[in-house]
Amino acid sequence: MKSNKPLKYTLISFGSIGMFLFSFTMIYDLLIPDVCYYHMNEMSPFMNLFYSAGGGSNGHPEPNFLNFVLSLFIGGFLGNRIYLIIKKVN
């Protein structure tokens, strides 16, 4: 199979969007079951790396820019790997 750029970019886009949605819904709910817990308690260093709980969000953790970029990068990487597998099979 010769290089099919529209398929490649479509899979990378769907992978990025899918991982973005997965990160901001499923992973968020798994890591933060009670958002009000962080009104009185400190977040761990791992949580501080990917989530911020400032005054603008009323102390509730919300994904930060690093979480956003990492989600898009991992999703794009997975989409590219799926494209390479499809290319290898054909």
GROMACS elastic network, one bead per residue, 0.5 to 0.9 nm:
[ bonds ]
;  ai    aj funct       b0    kb
    1     4     6  0.80933   500
    1    87     6  0.60955   500
    1    88     6  0.78301   500
    1    89     6  0.87548   500
    1    90     6  0.57695   500
    2    87     6  0.79982   500
    3     7     6  0.89426   500
    3     8     6  0.84072   500
    3    87     6  0.80119   500
    4     7     6  0.56181   500
    4     8     6  0.63294   500
    4     9     6  0.89009   500
    4    87     6  0.87126   500
    5     9     6  0.60977   500
    5    10     6  0.83992   500
    6     9     6  0.52599   500
    6    10     6  0.59684   500
    6    11     6  0.85578   500
    7    10     6  0.50465   500
    7    11     6  0.61068   500
    7    12     6  0.85378   500
    7    83     6  0.75177   500
    8    11     6  0.53095   500
    8    12     6  0.62099   500
    8    13     6  0.86134   500
    8    79     6  0.77490   500
    8    80     6  0.66261   500
    8    82     6  0.88385   500
    8    83     6  0.57714   500
    8    84     6  0.85024   500
    9    12     6  0.50060   500
    9    13     6  0.59980   500
    9    14     6  0.85178   500
    9    79     6  0.84110   500
    9    80     6  0.81561   500
    9    83     6  0.89925   500
   10    13     6  0.50801   500
   10    14     6  0.60874   500
   10    15     6  0.84063   500
   10    79     6  0.83200   500
   11    14     6  0.51064   500
   11    15     6  0.58874   500
   11    16     6  0.84384   500
   11    76     6  0.78777   500
   11    78     6  0.86082   500
   11    80     6  0.67141   500
   11    82     6  0.74073   500
   11    83     6  0.66329   500
   12    15     6  0.50607   500
   12    16     6  0.60897   500
   12    17     6  0.86087   500
   12    75     6  0.70422   500
   12    77     6  0.70992   500
   12    78     6  0.73479   500
   12    80     6  0.55591   500
   12    81     6  0.88423   500
   12    82     6  0.86654   500
   12    83     6  0.81369   500
   13    16     6  0.51403   500
   13    17     6  0.61436   500
   13    18     6  0.84013   500
   13    72     6  0.88368   500
   13    75     6  0.80093   500
   13    76     6  0.65461   500
   13    79     6  0.73195   500
   14    17     6  0.51538   500
   14    18     6  0.58218   500
   14    19     6  0.84161   500
   14    75     6  0.78522   500
   14    76     6  0.79576   500
   14    79     6  0.70188   500
   15    18     6  0.50766   500
   15    19     6  0.60348   500
   15    20     6  0.83950   500
   15    72     6  0.80078   500
   15    74     6  0.81464   500
   15    76     6  0.53628   500
   15    77     6  0.77394   500
   15    78     6  0.61802   500
   15    80     6  0.81971   500
   16    19     6  0.52773   500
   16    20     6  0.60149   500
   16    21     6  0.86269   500
   16    71     6  0.69716   500
   16    73     6  0.68338   500
   16    74     6  0.70685   500
   16    77     6  0.80962   500
   16    78     6  0.81042   500
   16    79     6  0.72778   500
   17    21     6  0.61898   500
   17    22     6  0.85215   500
   17    71     6  0.85979   500
   17    72     6  0.69869   500
   17    75     6  0.70429   500
   17    76     6  0.84916   500
   18    21     6  0.52157   500
   18    22     6  0.60553   500
   18    23     6  0.85241   500
   18    72     6  0.87479   500
   18    75     6  0.68108   500
   19    23     6  0.58973   500
   19    24     6  0.84244   500
   19    71     6  0.57428   500
   19    72     6  0.66330   500
   19    73     6  0.88707   500
   19    74     6  0.71806   500
   19    76     6  0.84210   500
   19    78     6  0.89403   500
   20    23     6  0.52128   500
   20    24     6  0.61439   500
   20    25     6  0.85629   500
   20    67     6  0.89624   500
   20    68     6  0.70420   500
   20    69     6  0.89671   500
   20    70     6  0.88600   500
   20    71     6  0.52223   500
   20    72     6  0.59629   500
   20    75     6  0.72620   500
   21    24     6  0.52058   500
   21    25     6  0.59870   500
   21    26     6  0.79962   500
   21    71     6  0.87389   500
   22    25     6  0.53731   500
   22    26     6  0.53616   500
   22    27     6  0.65437   500
   22    28     6  0.85141   500
   22    71     6  0.86548   500
   23    26     6  0.60077   500
   23    28     6  0.63089   500
   23    67     6  0.82014   500
   23    68     6  0.85361   500
   23    71     6  0.66086   500
   24    27     6  0.64393   500
   24    28     6  0.55106   500
   24    29     6  0.82238   500
   24    63     6  0.74052   500
   24    67     6  0.88711   500
   24    68     6  0.86328   500
   24    71     6  0.88743   500
   25    28     6  0.53492   500
   25    29     6  0.61326   500
   25    30     6  0.86944   500
   26    29     6  0.52536   500
   26    30     6  0.62288   500
   26    31     6  0.87427   500
   27    30     6  0.50180   500
   27    31     6  0.60949   500
   27    32     6  0.83388   500
   28    31     6  0.53444   500
   28    32     6  0.58115   500
   28    33     6  0.80492   500
   28    62     6  0.86550   500
   28    63     6  0.82397   500
   29    32     6  0.52501   500
   29    33     6  0.54625   500
   29    34     6  0.85236   500
   30    33     6  0.61250   500
   31    47     6  0.85092   500
   32    35     6  0.60077   500
   32    37     6  0.86956   500
   32    61     6  0.80413   500
   33    37     6  0.87874   500
   34    37     6  0.55969   500
   34    38     6  0.81780   500
   35    38     6  0.63153   500
   35    39     6  0.81339   500
   35    59     6  0.83981   500
   35    60     6  0.54807   500
   35    61     6  0.65741   500
   36    39     6  0.55103   500
   36    40     6  0.82126   500
   36    59     6  0.75972   500
   36    60     6  0.62866   500
   36    61     6  0.87653   500
   37    40     6  0.65518   500
   37    41     6  0.64209   500
   37    42     6  0.89627   500
   37    60     6  0.83345   500
   38    42     6  0.61902   500
   38    43     6  0.67987   500
   38    53     6  0.78649   500
   38    59     6  0.64548   500
   38    60     6  0.64951   500
   38    61     6  0.74336   500
   39    42     6  0.81854   500
   39    53     6  0.88482   500
   39    58     6  0.81278   500
   39    59     6  0.54366   500
   39    60     6  0.70796   500
   40    59     6  0.88204   500
   43    46     6  0.79677   500
   43    47     6  0.57880   500
   43    48     6  0.61703   500
   43    51     6  0.88525   500
   43    52     6  0.88379   500
   43    53     6  0.85368   500
   43    61     6  0.87813   500
   44    47     6  0.51752   500
   44    48     6  0.62055   500
   44    49     6  0.87192   500
   45    49     6  0.62444   500
   46    49     6  0.51992   500
   46    50     6  0.69270   500
   46    51     6  0.85641   500
   47    50     6  0.55176   500
   47    51     6  0.55382   500
   47    52     6  0.78599   500
   47    61     6  0.87105   500
   48    51     6  0.52151   500
   48    52     6  0.59646   500
   48    53     6  0.83372   500
   48    61     6  0.89885   500
   49    52     6  0.78881   500
   49    64     6  0.82709   500
   49    66     6  0.76137   500
   49    67     6  0.81429   500
   50    62     6  0.85336   500
   50    63     6  0.60516   500
   50    64     6  0.58597   500
   50    65     6  0.78819   500
   50    66     6  0.61307   500
   50    67     6  0.50554   500
   50    68     6  0.86461   500
   51    61     6  0.57451   500
   51    62     6  0.52902   500
   51    64     6  0.51956   500
   51    65     6  0.86316   500
   51    66     6  0.85231   500
   51    67     6  0.72757   500
   52    57     6  0.86990   500
   52    59     6  0.85418   500
   52    60     6  0.80285   500
   52    61     6  0.52832   500
   52    62     6  0.54945   500
   52    63     6  0.63616   500
   52    64     6  0.60018   500
   53    56     6  0.80272   500
   53    57     6  0.63250   500
   53    58     6  0.73870   500
   53    60     6  0.51951   500
   53    62     6  0.62379   500
   53    63     6  0.88306   500
   54    57     6  0.56688   500
   54    58     6  0.65330   500
   54    59     6  0.54230   500
   54    60     6  0.74113   500
   54    61     6  0.76946   500
   54    62     6  0.87068   500
   55    59     6  0.57881   500
   55    60     6  0.85529   500
   56    59     6  0.76080   500
   56    60     6  0.89052   500
   57    60     6  0.54665   500
   57    61     6  0.72590   500
   57    62     6  0.73657   500
   58    61     6  0.87225   500
   63    66     6  0.80617   500
   63    67     6  0.58800   500
   63    68     6  0.70889   500
   64    67     6  0.54328   500
   64    68     6  0.64845   500
   64    69     6  0.89761   500
   65    69     6  0.61858   500
   65    70     6  0.84935   500
   66    69     6  0.52033   500
   66    70     6  0.59330   500
   66    71     6  0.83670   500
   67    70     6  0.52453   500
   67    71     6  0.60054   500
   67    72     6  0.86265   500
   68    71     6  0.52908   500
   68    72     6  0.63613   500
   68    73     6  0.87040   500
   69    72     6  0.52230   500
   69    73     6  0.60917   500
   69    74     6  0.86360   500
   70    73     6  0.50339   500
   70    74     6  0.60576   500
   70    75     6  0.84188   500
   71    74     6  0.53482   500
   71    75     6  0.60754   500
   71    76     6  0.85108   500
   72    75     6  0.51444   500
   72    76     6  0.60174   500
   72    77     6  0.85246   500
   73    76     6  0.51210   500
   73    77     6  0.61089   500
   73    78     6  0.86352   500
   74    77     6  0.50244   500
   74    78     6  0.61746   500
   74    79     6  0.85749   500
   75    78     6  0.51095   500
   75    79     6  0.61166   500
   75    80     6  0.85901   500
   76    79     6  0.50086   500
   76    80     6  0.61369   500
   76    81     6  0.86135   500
   77    80     6  0.51093   500
   77    81     6  0.62290   500
   77    82     6  0.86910   500
   78    81     6  0.50287   500
   78    82     6  0.61953   500
   78    83     6  0.86100   500
   79    82     6  0.51210   500
   79    83     6  0.62638   500
   79    84     6  0.87528   500
   80    84     6  0.62664   500
   80    85     6  0.87029   500
   81    84     6  0.50367   500
   81    85     6  0.62326   500
   81    86     6  0.86478   500
   82    85     6  0.50799   500
   82    86     6  0.62033   500
   82    87     6  0.85306   500
   83    86     6  0.51121   500
   83    87     6  0.60426   500
   83    88     6  0.85400   500
   84    88     6  0.60387   500
   84    89     6  0.86106   500
   85    88     6  0.50614   500
   85    89     6  0.61973   500
   85    90     6  0.86985   500
   86    89     6  0.51947   500
   86    90     6  0.62963   500
   87    90     6  0.53576   500
